[in-house]
Amino acid sequence: MSHVRALTRGDRRRNERLTRLRSIVRREFAVVAVDLALAKQAAVVADHDSRVLGRRMFSGDAWVIDDILDWAGPVAAKAGFAGVVLGCEPTGHRWKPLLDRARARGVELVCVNPMLVHRGREEEDFTRDRSDFKDATIIAKRVAELRCYVPYVLEGHWCRLRHLGARRADQLVAAGSARQRLRDLLECAWPAVLSTASKPLDTLTWRVAMAVSTDPARIMAMGFDAFAAAVRDELPRWGGSRRNLRILRAIFDAARTPGGVATEQAAACERAAYALDDWHHALGQLADVEARMIEVLDTLELSTLVTTITGLSVVGAAAILAETGDPARFDCARTWVKHAGLCPRANESGNFHGITTVSRRGRPGLRTAAWRAIWGALTHNPVYTARYTHLTTRETNPLRPGQARTALAAALLRQLFVVVTRRVAWDPAVAAGTTKEVAPQAA
């Protein structure tokens, strides 16, 4: 006995996506596929059965796309095609010159996921051999099969926010690396100084004292009064105003018996000073870029809206939005969550039901930004706290703490999507699911 089922939401959206792609990759257009490289570009003209109509290697960077299109047009016309559509892998930033010049000439560009090209090498000739023309042929085949996508073009303030977000990510890595390097060096050369405060690297007085000197011998030679005065003079440069004399006395006492590896102490302490300078510089750059990101959100009139989500900072929201640009380009909030790789991945067939995990496919930077944001929101948002408690303590299928935070990160993205796209404030009653819809009365 069969059961007729209507099309699901996924079916309809898939059909809409394929319709949009077919309006670009038209059957009367040949496919021009380019395998991008630094100094040479392999171009292939193919029909929709992936039969190669022409191939040519072009010397130069990606800006030779004009020469490629000048060559591909007559080849496609000779085979009876009315025009061409361009396809490539999104290699670094090299695809952007192709998009810029192609649209200036009225030619559409689509991109193919590199994973599909990698998997297509073996199905092409049963080998994993790779070459420029082979990759270009596979790209053309994927475009003809509509296994491609239209690249998103960043413009205006969203473009600036994207680049500022990339800069912030770089500075976070630099700051974290310098901080860990400082700890590693002091553990080797002067371990006693790391016991002078409960969290020394998070204590401003301790960091300023290390900025005065990371050499215990020099601190002892200065004497405590001169050392404390030097810390007082250095404090404003780090944004502080008051010293903790108890910590300073503990550092001075630790300088008497520094411990550590004696043969490397002088050199390692000198390098620790460089690590501290790198850390301080990265923190300054981080504060500057975060201020610029807040400025962009102010221009977009989003700062007040995103902070209606209790526990979400402006910087946290800006970091999320910087990963994808305007979320309105996505069909719905679920699509945005799927783009982050936070959607559930089913593992079932027939009567078999495996363990459900998140897909982890999509944009890892967006997933990381949402994960970081939910940690702060959990502390200050009673709705998220109650949801976290429910997920981890329910009788049926309780989640582990990491799983619950992942589920809440996906919920945060869905709610932020509504706040940004609809320009409405976050409603804790709606987020908690305590509102009741009132059915309209019959006339």
MARLOGU-226968 format. One record per residue (C-alpha): x, y, z; residue in three letters; chain. Coordinates in steps of 0.25 Angstrom, whole numbers, always signed. Layout:
# MARLOGU-226968
  east north    up residu chaine
     X     Y     Z    ala      A
...
# end
This chain:
# MARLOGU-226968
  east north    up residu chaine
    +0    +0    +0    met      A
    +6   +13    -4    ser      A
    +4   +27    +2    his      A
    +4   +40    -6    val      A
   +11   +51    +2    arg      A
   +12   +65    -2    ala      A
   +25   +72    -5    leu      A
   +33   +75    +7    thr      A
   +39   +89   +10    arg      A
   +53   +83    +6    gly      A
   +47   +78    -7    asp      A
   +41   +92   -10    arg      A
   +54   +99    -7    arg      A
   +62   +90   -15    arg      A
   +53   +91   -27    asn      A
   +54  +107   -25    glu      A
   +69  +106   -24    arg      A
   +70   +97   -37    leu      A
   +61  +107   -44    thr      A
   +69  +119   -41    arg      A
   +82  +111   -45    leu      A
   +75  +107   -58    arg      A
   +72  +121   -62    ser      A
   +87  +124   -61    ile      A
   +93  +111   -67    val      A
   +83  +111   -79    arg      A
   +84   +99   -88    arg      A
   +87  +108  -100    glu      A
   +99  +113   -93    phe      A
  +113  +106   -93    ala      A
  +120  +104   -80    val      A
  +134  +111   -79    val      A
  +141  +105   -67    ala      A
  +154  +111   -62    val      A
  +164  +104   -52    asp      A
  +170  +116   -45    leu      A
  +185  +116   -42    ala      A
  +195  +127   -38    leu      A
  +202  +129   -52    ala      A
  +194  +121   -62    lys      A
  +179  +118   -64    gln      A
  +174  +105   -71    ala      A
  +161  +108   -78    ala      A
  +152   +98   -84    val      A
  +139  +100   -93    val      A
  +129   +88   -91    ala      A
  +115   +85   -95    asp      A
  +104   +80   -85    his      A
  +109   +66   -87    asp      A
  +123   +70   -82    ser      A
  +128   +68   -96    arg      A
  +140   +77   -98    val      A
  +139   +87  -109    leu      A
  +152   +94  -107    gly      A
  +164   +95   -97    arg      A
  +175  +105   -95    arg      A
  +185  +109   -85    met      A
  +186  +124   -82    phe      A
  +199  +130   -76    ser      A
  +196  +141   -65    gly      A
  +188  +143   -53    asp      A
  +173  +143   -52    ala      A
  +171  +156   -59    trp      A
  +173  +149   -72    val      A
  +159  +145   -72    ile      A
  +156  +155   -83    asp      A
  +165  +148   -92    asp      A
  +159  +135   -88    ile      A
  +145  +140   -91    leu      A
  +150  +146  -104    asp      A
  +155  +132  -108    trp      A
  +143  +124  -102    ala      A
  +132  +132  -109    gly      A
  +135  +128  -124    pro      A
  +138  +113  -119    val      A
  +124  +113  -113    ala      A
  +117  +120  -125    ala      A
  +124  +110  -135    lys      A
  +117   +98  -127    ala      A
  +104  +105  -128    gly      A
  +103  +111  -114    phe      A
   +97  +125  -112    ala      A
  +106  +129  -101    gly      A
  +114  +124   -90    val      A
  +114  +123   -75    val      A
  +126  +123   -66    leu      A
  +130  +113   -55    gly      A
  +141  +112   -45    cys      A
  +145  +107   -32    glu      A
  +145  +118   -21    pro      A
  +160  +118   -20    thr      A
  +165  +129   -10    gly      A
  +161  +142   -15    his      A
  +165  +138   -30    arg      A
  +150  +136   -33    trp      A
  +147  +151   -30    lys      A
  +154  +156   -43    pro      A
  +146  +146   -51    leu      A
  +133  +151   -45    leu      A
  +136  +165   -47    asp      A
  +141  +164   -61    arg      A
  +130  +154   -65    ala      A
  +118  +162   -60    arg      A
  +124  +175   -67    ala      A
  +123  +167   -80    arg      A
  +109  +161   -77    gly      A
  +114  +147   -74    val      A
  +109  +140   -61    glu      A
  +119  +133   -52    leu      A
  +115  +121   -43    val      A
  +125  +113   -34    cys      A
  +127   +99   -31    val      A
  +130   +93   -17    asn      A
  +145   +88   -17    pro      A
  +141   +76   -10    met      A
  +132   +72   -22    leu      A
  +144   +74   -31    val      A
  +153   +66   -22    his      A
  +143   +54   -22    arg      A
  +140   +55   -37    gly      A
  +155   +52   -41    arg      A
  +153   +37   -37    glu      A
  +140   +36   -44    glu      A
  +145   +42   -57    glu      A
  +155   +32   -60    asp      A
  +156   +23   -48    phe      A
  +169   +30   -43    thr      A
  +173   +41   -33    arg      A
  +182   +47   -43    asp      A
  +180   +62   -44    arg      A
  +184   +72   -55    ser      A
  +179   +86   -58    asp      A
  +171   +82   -70    phe      A
  +165   +70   -63    lys      A
  +160   +79   -52    asp      A
  +154   +89   -62    ala      A
  +147   +78   -69    thr      A
  +141   +73   -56    ile      A
  +137   +87   -52    ile      A
  +130   +88   -66    ala      A
  +123   +75   -63    lys      A
  +118   +79   -49    arg      A
  +113   +93   -55    val      A
  +105   +85   -65    ala      A
   +99   +76   -54    glu      A
   +95   +89   -47    leu      A
  +104   +84   -35    arg      A
  +108   +99   -33    cys      A
  +104  +111   -27    tyr      A
  +104  +126   -29    val      A
  +114  +133   -21    pro      A
  +110  +144   -12    tyr      A
  +115  +158   -15    val      A
  +119  +167    -2    leu      A
  +116  +181    -4    glu      A
  +116  +194    +4    gly      A
  +116  +193   +19    his      A
  +114  +178   +19    trp      A
  +127  +177   +11    cys      A
  +135  +185   +21    arg      A
  +129  +177   +33    leu      A
  +134  +164   +26    arg      A
  +148  +169   +25    his      A
  +148  +175   +39    leu      A
  +143  +161   +44    gly      A
  +155  +154   +37    ala      A
  +164  +165   +43    arg      A
  +158  +162   +57    arg      A
  +160  +147   +55    ala      A
  +175  +149   +52    asp      A
  +177  +157   +64    gln      A
  +170  +147   +73    leu      A
  +180  +137   +68    val      A
  +192  +146   +70    ala      A
  +187  +150   +84    ala      A
  +185  +136   +88    gly      A
  +198  +131   +82    ser      A
  +206  +142   +89    ala      A
  +199  +140  +102    arg      A
  +202  +125  +102    gln      A
  +216  +127   +98    arg      A
  +218  +137  +110    leu      A
  +213  +126  +119    arg      A
  +222  +115  +113    asp      A
  +234  +123  +114    leu      A
  +232  +127  +129    leu      A
  +229  +113  +133    glu      A
  +242  +109  +128    cys      A
  +251  +121  +132    ala      A
  +243  +128  +144    trp      A
  +232  +118  +149    pro      A
  +231  +125  +163    ala      A
  +225  +138  +156    val      A
  +213  +130  +151    leu      A
  +209  +127  +166    ser      A
  +208  +142  +170    thr      A
  +193  +143  +166    ala      A
  +182  +134  +165    ser      A
  +181  +137  +150    lys      A
  +193  +145  +147    pro      A
  +191  +147  +132    leu      A
  +177  +152  +134    asp      A
  +182  +162  +145    thr      A
  +186  +176  +140    leu      A
  +196  +179  +151    thr      A
  +203  +166  +148    trp      A
  +204  +169  +133    arg      A
  +209  +183  +136    val      A
  +220  +178  +145    ala      A
  +224  +168  +134    met      A
  +225  +180  +125    ala      A
  +234  +187  +134    val      A
  +243  +175  +134    ser      A
  +243  +160  +132    thr      A
  +257  +158  +137    asp      A
  +257  +155  +152    pro      A
  +271  +159  +154    ala      A
  +268  +173  +149    arg      A
  +255  +174  +158    ile      A
  +264  +171  +170    met      A
  +274  +181  +166    ala      A
  +264  +192  +165    met      A
  +259  +190  +179    gly      A
  +244  +189  +183    phe      A
  +241  +204  +184    asp      A
  +247  +207  +170    ala      A
  +240  +195  +164    phe      A
  +227  +199  +170    ala      A
  +229  +213  +164    ala      A
  +232  +208  +151    ala      A
  +219  +200  +151    val      A
  +212  +212  +155    arg      A
  +218  +220  +143    asp      A
  +215  +209  +133    glu      A
  +201  +206  +138    leu      A
  +194  +217  +129    pro      A
  +199  +212  +116    arg      A
  +192  +199  +119    trp      A
  +179  +206  +123    gly      A
  +180  +204  +138    gly      A
  +180  +214  +149    ser      A
  +182  +206  +162    arg      A
  +193  +196  +166    arg      A
  +192  +184  +175    asn      A
  +203  +185  +184    leu      A
  +201  +171  +189    arg      A
  +203  +165  +176    ile      A
  +215  +174  +174    leu      A
  +221  +169  +187    arg      A
  +219  +155  +183    ala      A
  +226  +157  +169    ile      A
  +238  +164  +176    phe      A
  +239  +152  +186    asp      A
  +238  +142  +174    ala      A
  +250  +149  +168    ala      A
  +259  +145  +180    arg      A
  +256  +130  +177    thr      A
  +252  +130  +162    pro      A
  +255  +115  +160    gly      A
  +254  +110  +146    gly      A
  +265  +105  +136    val      A
  +277  +114  +140    ala      A
  +284  +112  +127    thr      A
  +273  +118  +119    glu      A
  +267  +128  +129    gln      A
  +273  +141  +123    ala      A
  +270  +137  +109    ala      A
  +256  +132  +112    ala      A
  +253  +144  +120    cys      A
  +257  +153  +109    glu      A
  +248  +146   +99    arg      A
  +237  +146  +109    ala      A
  +238  +161  +108    ala      A
  +236  +161   +93    tyr      A
  +224  +152   +95    ala      A
  +218  +161  +105    leu      A
  +220  +173   +95    asp      A
  +213  +165   +84    asp      A
  +202  +161   +93    trp      A
  +200  +176   +97    his      A
  +200  +180   +82    his      A
  +190  +170   +78    ala      A
  +181  +174   +89    leu      A
  +182  +188   +84    gly      A
  +179  +184   +70    gln      A
  +167  +176   +74    leu      A
  +161  +187   +82    ala      A
  +162  +196   +70    asp      A
  +156  +186   +60    val      A
  +145  +183   +69    glu      A
  +142  +198   +71    ala      A
  +141  +199   +56    arg      A
  +132  +187   +55    met      A
  +123  +194   +65    ile      A
  +123  +206   +56    glu      A
  +118  +198   +44    val      A
  +107  +192   +52    leu      A
  +103  +206   +56    asp      A
  +103  +210   +42    thr      A
   +94  +199   +38    leu      A
   +85  +202   +50    glu      A
   +86  +189   +56    leu      A
   +94  +191   +69    ser      A
   +82  +194   +78    thr      A
   +74  +182   +72    leu      A
   +84  +171   +73    val      A
   +87  +175   +88    thr      A
   +72  +173   +91    thr      A
   +76  +158   +92    ile      A
   +80  +158  +106    thr      A
   +95  +154  +108    gly      A
   +99  +156   +93    leu      A
  +109  +167   +92    ser      A
  +110  +176   +80    val      A
  +124  +171   +77    val      A
  +118  +156   +78    gly      A
  +107  +160   +68    ala      A
  +117  +167   +59    ala      A
  +126  +155   +59    ala      A
  +114  +146   +54    ile      A
  +109  +155   +44    leu      A
  +123  +157   +38    ala      A
  +124  +143   +35    glu      A
  +113  +143   +25    thr      A
  +109  +157   +22    gly      A
   +94  +161   +21    asp      A
   +86  +149   +26    pro      A
   +74  +153   +18    ala      A
   +81  +146    +6    arg      A
   +77  +133   +12    phe      A
   +63  +127   +10    asp      A
   +60  +125   +25    cys      A
   +67  +124   +39    ala      A
   +68  +109   +37    arg      A
   +77  +111   +24    thr      A
   +86  +120   +32    trp      A
   +88  +110   +43    val      A
   +91   +99   +32    lys      A
  +101  +109   +26    his      A
  +108  +109   +40    ala      A
  +108   +94   +40    gly      A
  +100   +94   +53    leu      A
   +88   +86   +47    cys      A
   +85   +72   +52    pro      A
   +91   +61   +43    arg      A
   +81   +49   +42    ala      A
   +87   +35   +42    asn      A
   +75   +26   +40    glu      A
   +70   +16   +30    ser      A
   +58    +7   +31    gly      A
   +57    +2   +45    asn      A
   +72    +7   +48    phe      A
   +73   +19   +56    his      A
   +88   +24   +59    gly      A
   +93   +35   +67    ile      A
   +89   +49   +62    thr      A
  +100   +59   +62    thr      A
  +102   +73   +55    val      A
  +107   +73   +41    ser      A
  +119   +82   +43    arg      A
  +118   +85   +28    arg      A
  +118  +100   +24    gly      A
  +125  +112   +30    arg      A
  +133  +108   +42    pro      A
  +136  +123   +45    gly      A
  +121  +125   +47    leu      A
  +120  +113   +56    arg      A
  +131  +117   +64    thr      A
  +125  +131   +66    ala      A
  +112  +126   +70    ala      A
  +119  +116   +80    trp      A
  +127  +128   +86    arg      A
  +114  +136   +87    ala      A
  +106  +126   +94    ile      A
  +116  +125  +106    trp      A
  +113  +139  +109    gly      A
   +98  +138  +107    ala      A
   +97  +126  +116    leu      A
  +102  +134  +128    thr      A
   +93  +146  +126    his      A
   +80  +141  +118    asn      A
   +70  +134  +127    pro      A
   +63  +128  +115    val      A
   +76  +121  +110    tyr      A
   +79  +117  +124    thr      A
   +66  +110  +126    ala      A
   +67  +104  +113    arg      A
   +81   +99  +116    tyr      A
   +76   +93  +129    thr      A
   +64   +86  +122    his      A
   +73   +80  +111    leu      A
   +83   +74  +121    thr      A
   +73   +69  +132    thr      A
   +61   +64  +124    arg      A
   +58   +50  +126    glu      A
   +57   +45  +112    thr      A
   +70   +47  +104    asn      A
   +78   +57  +113    pro      A
   +89   +64  +105    leu      A
  +103   +66  +110    arg      A
  +107   +81  +113    pro      A
  +114   +82  +100    gly      A
  +103   +77   +92    gln      A
   +93   +86   +99    ala      A
  +102   +98   +96    arg      A
  +102   +94   +82    thr      A
   +87   +94   +81    ala      A
   +86  +107   +88    leu      A
   +96  +113   +78    ala      A
   +87  +109   +67    ala      A
   +75  +115   +74    ala      A
   +83  +128   +76    leu      A
   +86  +128   +61    leu      A
   +71  +126   +57    arg      A
   +67  +137   +67    gln      A
   +77  +147   +62    leu      A
   +73  +144   +48    phe      A
   +59  +149   +51    val      A
   +64  +161   +59    val      A
   +73  +165   +47    val      A
   +64  +162   +35    thr      A
   +51  +167   +41    arg      A
   +56  +178   +49    arg      A
   +49  +174   +62    val      A
   +54  +174   +76    ala      A
   +56  +160   +83    trp      A
   +44  +156   +91    asp      A
   +48  +146  +102    pro      A
   +34  +141  +103    ala      A
   +34  +137   +88    val      A
   +48  +131   +90    ala      A
   +44  +123  +102    ala      A
   +31  +118   +95    gly      A
   +22  +123  +105    thr      A
   +13  +132   +96    thr      A
    -1  +126   +92    lys      A
    -7  +129   +78    glu      A
   -21  +134   +79    val      A
   -30  +128   +69    ala      A
   -38  +138   +61    pro      A
   -53  +138   +65    gln      A
   -63  +134   +54    ala      A
   -72  +145   +49    ala      A
# end
